Amino acid sequence: MEFFSTRNKVISINPNGLRSTSIELRERIWNVFYKEEYDYYDTVDYTSYTTGIEDMMLEMGIRYEFPANKSAKNANVEKLHKYVVQNGGIWYRIYDFIEKYLRLMEGDKLQQITKEFNRIFEEEVAPYRILNGLVVPIIGKSELAAIGETINSKYESVSIHMTKALELYSDRQKPDYENSVKESISSVEAMCSIITGLSGGTATLGNTLKKLKENGINIHPAMESAFKQLYGYTSDSGGIRHGSIEFVNVASEDAKYMLVSCSAFVNYLMEKWIKLNE
C-alpha cells in the first residue's frame, strides 16, 4: 500500500497551500493517538507490552526499544513525538503517520478514530479529510458519506473502481483526473452489469442503462437521460474512454463531480436492487 507522501509524490519542505500543517493540528492528532495507545499502558507489565506501534516506528526509520520499563516506553514516545509533531518542517509526515496508524485498526475502533481525526481536521480548517483510511483533499460530509458507502459496498467490482477513482483524484502532486473519471463511470457500469447480467464488451453504461427496466429497475427518465449524457461526455470522439493521449484537460471540479455523482447513482441503484431482491 502506498502512503500519503508516496501516493502524492511530495518532496517539498516549504509549506504553502495544501502543503502545510499547523502545530496545533499535529499536537491534537498526537493527543488522540497518545490517549488511545499509551495512557493505558502506564499500568501494565511492560514485559508483555506489544502493539503494532513498534512495527510502525521501525517502518518510519525510528529506532525502537522494547519497553521493558516505563523509562524505555517514554523514550519511544519522545522519539515518535519528535518525528511526527516537531517533524523538522516536513509537513506531510503527520498525514503519513495517520494512514499508517489507521492501517492497524478495524471495526468500531477504526470508525471512532477516523471520526475523531476528521473532527480535528474540520476544526483546524485542514484541507483534507480521511476516507477509507486515506487522507484525501477536502470533500463535503454528504459527499464523503456517499463515496464511502460505494467503496464499502458488498459488490467487489463496484468497490474496486470507486476506490481507484478516489485514489487517482486525491493525488495532489500529479492528480490523474482523466482516469479518475474513467473509474467513476466504471463503478456505475459495474453496478449496472451486476443488475443486468451483461458482461464483456456489451456491458457499457449505454447498453446497461437500457436494460435496467427489463431487470425490474425503474428510474426516472430525466435521471436516465442525465447519465446517458455523462456517458456521452466520456465516450465522444477524442473523449476519455477512447484513451486519447491528447485528452488531458479534465478539470478537478469535473473529476470531483463525477466521483460524487457516480457514487450517489451507484448507491441509488444498489438500494433499488436490494429492495427488489428482498
N, C-alpha and C positions, 0 to 999 in steps of 0.2 A: 504493500500500500504506500502511495506517495503522500507525504505530509505537506502542510501548507507551503513552506518555503520552496520545496522541490516542485510541487504542482504549479506554483505561481512564478517559479524561476526568479526569485528575488535575491539580489545581492547587494543592493544599496543599503548603506547605513545612515543615510541622510533622510530623516523623516520629512515627508510632505504629502499632503492629501491623504490618500488611502494608506500611505506608508507611514503610519505613526501610531503610537500607543502612549497614553498618559501613564505616569507613575501611579496615579490613583486607580486606574483600571487594573494595572498589573498587581498592585497590592491587594485589591479587593478579590481578584481571582485567586491569588495566593491564599488569602484568608479562608476562602471556602475550601480550597484544597487541604490546607493545614488542619482545619477543624475536622474534615472528613477522614483524613488519613493518619494524623499524628496525635491528636488530643487523647484519643482512647488509649494509645499505646504508652502513655505515661504511667499506666498502672499495670502493665503486663510483664511477664517474664521475657526479657529481651532475647534470651537464647532460643525462643520458639517463634520470634517475630519474623515474618516474611510476607511480603506482598509483591505485586508486580512493579512497585516503585523502583526497586533496586535494578531491575532489568531496564526500566525506562531511563534511569540515570546513566547506566552503562551505555545505552544506545545513544545518549546525548553527549557522550565523551566525558562524563563527570566521574571522577574517582569515587568509588563507593566502599565504605567499610561496613561489614556486618555489625549491626547494632547490638553487641553483646552487653552493653550497658548504656545508661542514659547519656553519658558523655559522647560516645560514638554516634548515637542516634542524633544528638544535637549537631554534631559536626556534619553529618549527612544533610540535615535540614538546612544548615547555614550555607553549604555549598550549592544546594539546589536553589535556594532563595536568591543567592548572588547571581546564578546563571539565568534564572527566569525573570526576576523582578528588576535587579540592577542592570543586568543584561548587556552592559558595555555599549549601549546605543543601538543594539541590533533589534529593531522594532518588532520583527516578526517572530522572535523566539517565543513570546507568550502564546501566539496562535499555534505554533508547532507543539508547544507544551500541552495546550488544551486538547488538541487532536490525539496526541499520544496518550494522554491521561484518559480521555473518553474511551479509547480503544480497550482499556482494561475493564470496562463496565458493561453491564447488560441489564435489561429489565427495568424495574422501578427505579433502581439507583441511577441508571443512565438517564432516564427521563427527569429525575429530580435534579441532578447536577446540571444537565443541559438547560433546564428551565431557570435555574439559579444563575448560570453564566449569562444566559440571554437577558435576564433582568438587569444584570450589571452592565452588559453592553448597551442596553437601551438607556439606562440612567446616566452612563458616561458618554453617551452620544457617539458610540463607536460605529464605524461604517460597515460593520459586519454582524452577522448572526450565525448561530450554529444550527445546522440542519443535517440530519442523518450522520452525525459525527464529524461533519466538515464545517470549517469556518468559511462562510461564503459572503459575497457582497450583499449589502442590505436589501432585503425584500420584506414587504409588509407582512403582518401577522397572519392575515387571512390567506395570503398567497403562500407563505411558508407552510401553513396547515394543509393547503390543497396539494402542494408538491410532495410534502411528507406523506400524505395519505396514498398518493400514487406509488411512491417509492416503497412503501411498506405494505403494498397490496399482496395478496396471495398468488397473483399471476406473475411468474418469474420474468417472462419476456417483457411485460409492461414495465416492471420494476427496473430491469437492466437498462432499457432505453432511457427512462426518465432519470436514473442515476447518472448515466453518461452525459445526458443533456445538461444536468446541473453542474457536473464537474467541468465540462467544456466552457460553460457560461462563467463559472467562478474563477477561471484562470485570468487574474487581473494583469499579469505581465504580458501575456500574449493570448488573450481570450479568443477562442475559436467559435465565433457566433454562428458562422455558416453551418458547422457540423452540430452545434447545439440545436439549431432549428431542425436539422435532419433528424436528430434523435428524439426531439419533442414530437414531431409528426409520426415518427416510427412507433412511439409509445401508443399513439391513437390507433395506428394501423394494427399493432399487436392486439389491442383490446378488441377491435372490430373483427380481426381474424379469429379470435377465440369464440366470439359470438356466432360468426357466420360459418366457421369451419373452412374458410378459404385458406390456401397456403401457396407458397412459391410466388411466381410472377403474377398470379392473378390477385394476390392479396394486397393490392394497392388501396389507399384510402378511398380513391374514387370508386373503385369496384365494391369495396366492402360497405361503404355508406349506402349504396343502392340496395344491398342485400339485407340490411338491418331489419327492415319491416317484415321481410319474409321469415325472419327468425324471431318474430314477436316483439321487436324493439321499435316502438313508435316514437319518433322525435318530431318536434315542431318543424314544419317546412322551412321556416326562417333560419333555424339553427342548422339544419342540414345544408341549406344554401350557403351559410356563412362558412362552414367547414369545407365545403367544396371549393369556395373561393380561396381559402387558406391553402388548400391542396394545390390549386392553380398557381398560387404565388411560389410554391416550391417546385413546380413542375414545368413552368413555361420555358421557352427556348432561352438558353443561357442561364436558366434558373438553378437553384441549389441542387435539386435531386438529379440534375443532368451531370453534376460533377465538374462543371466548367471551372477551370483554374482561374479564369478571369473574374469569376463572381466572388469578390472579396469585400464587398461593401455592405454587408449585413450590419445594421446598426445595433448597438447594445440594447436599445429600447425595443427593437424588433425581436431580438432573441429572448428578452425578458417576457415580452407579450406572448410569444409562442410557448415559452416554458410554462407560464401561468395558465394561459387559456387551454393548452393541450392537457395539462394535468387536471384542470377543472372538468373538461369534457370527458376524459377517461373516467374520472370519479363518478360523473353523472351516468355514463354507460354501465359502469360496474354496479351501481345501485339498482338500475333498471334490470340488469341481467340477474342479479342475486334475487330480486323480488320475483322475477319470472320463474326462477327455478326453486323457489321455496315450496 
